[in-house]
């Protein structure tokens, strides 16, 4: 099983210069590899393989000595990213989706590079990076398992991170027989079939005024000036703070669910279609339900629990006692069944229906 660990790096000024030079060289290789494959297809109807681009990379190194400043496997990984971008493009074309042709990377738009096998070594609070040196790293938790790859990433605010992909054998927790249905909402983040409610933290709404103020300063700053660069960094910092809080909430809350329940059932929601409602789009994006489900799946797999996704059709309209459909508007917060007399919170009724559907899918 693969697991990711992310740690903060604190490079010196000279190391920051080398890291940024590495990103720019990788960006050049990415763009030229993309241009090479694009031109070959448009002019000769010839599709260049990853193996062929790796051979051309050797020739580029002879013509551009500055490419030797970057570890060879890092440059090969850049060309692998181009190859994966084309594979994803053709997969989307075949599936009839909006394909989105691979794009060239503008200056400052390439923000990570990967050591796929070698070129790095972790030694205490120092991370040795080939061609860069020993960078200080804060290991806030130990790494369990065998390190496979390392990706060095620059955030939009200029912070640097080391992301390790680790292979390990999970130790499942004792099996739990309990099951829970989870109904997502906007007033409460989620309601459990047990009747418990998880409050909506509203991270974006909380920082909306600070973000609007920072964006006004950015729009007033003249392009190309140090003031605009500083204002852009402040906007990025607010967005980063919101994203970090949202991710931390997802990790903490999903851990509590996985520790308590052996089977967790969610609705298989189509978030893209739901966000087409202009009155709810901002609130739906703020709660980040998909992120929460993804994090919960990861923790459940490690703990030996199960996550089930069920069809959301009529989960909030159906009576959880008699199964009859009781039509409701969004403003109706209480489920009152005229057939069996059941009266309860609308969201808890839906959560019970979700749990029932999950158990039915298990047979």
Residue, then its C-alpha position, 0 to 999 in steps of 0.5 A: x500500500x502506498x502512503x504520502x508524507x509531506x514535510x516543510x523544507x527550510x532551504x537557505x537563500x542559495x538553495x532557494x536559487x538552485x531550487x528555482x533554477x531547477x524548476x525553470x530547467x524542468x519547465x523548459x524540458x516540459x515545454x520543449x518535449x510537449x512542442x516536439x510531440x505536438x509538431x511531430x503529430x501535426x506535420x508528420x502524423x507521427x506519435x513520439x513515445x516516451x522512450x524516444x523523448x528520453x533519447x532526444x533528452x540526451x542530445x539536448x544535454x549536449x546542446x545545453x550544458x545547463x541541463x546537467x545542473x539537474x539530476x538525470x532522473x528528474x529530467x526523465x520524470x518531466x518527460x514522463x509527465x508530458x507522456x501522462x498528460x497525453x495519455x489522460x487527454x486521449x482517455x478523455x477524448x475516448x470517454x467523450x469528455x471535454x479533453x483539454x489538450x496539454x498546455x505549455x507552462x508559463x514562467x513561474x507555472x511549474x512548481x514541482x520536480x520528482x526524484x523517482x528512484x535516487x538522487x535524495x537521502x534523508x539523514x536526521x533533520x537534513x534532506x540531501x538533494x542531488x545538485x542542490x545540497x543538504x536542505x533542512x527538513x522538519x520531520x513532524x512525524x516519523x516515516x513508516x515504510x520504504x520510501x519510493x519517490x520524492x517530490x519537491x514542491x513550491x507553494x504559491x506563497x513561496x514555501x517549499x515542501x518534500x512529499x515522500x511516497x512510501x510503500x508499507x504494510x498497514x496494520x488493520x484495527x480490530x474489526x468494528x460491526x457498527x455502520x453509519x450513514x452520512x448525509x451532507x448538508x449546508x446548514x450542518x456539514x453532515x448529519x449521521x444516522x445516529x442523529x449526531x450533527x457535524x457543524x459546518x466550519x465555513x472556512x471560506x465564509x469566515x475569511x471572505x472579507x480578508x480575501x476581498x480586502x487583499x484582492x482589492x489591493x491586488x487589483x489597484x497595484x500596478x502591473x510589474x511592480x514590487x507592490x503587486x508582487x507583494x499583494x499577490x502573495x498576500x492573496x495566495x496566503x489567504x487562499x492557502x490558509x483556507x485550504x489548510x484549515x479545510x484539509x485539517x478539518x477533513x483529516x480530523x473528522x474522518x479519523x473520528x468516523x473511521x475509529x468509531x465505525x466499520x462501515x461508512x456510507x456516503x451519497x455518490x454526489x455529482x458535485x459539478x452539477x450541484x455547483x451549477x446552482x448560482x445560489x449554492x455554488x460558493x457554499x458547496x465549494x466551501x464544504x469540499x465534500x469530495x475531499x472529505x470522502x477521499x480522505x475518509x476512504x484513505x483512512x478506512x483502507x488503512x484501518x480495515x474499514x469500508x466506505x460505500x457510495x450509494x445513489x442519492x436519488x430520493x434519500x431525502x424524500x423517502x420515509x426511513x420507516x415506511x419507504x413512502x415518498x414525502x415531497x419536501x422543499x429545501x426550506x422544509x427541515x422536518x420530515x413528517x410522514x402522513x402515512x406512518x406518522x414518523x416525525x424527525x429531523x429531515x437530514x437524519x431521516x436521509x442519513x438513515x436511508x443512506x445507511x440502509x442503501x449501503x447495507x443493501x448493497x452488501x447483501 
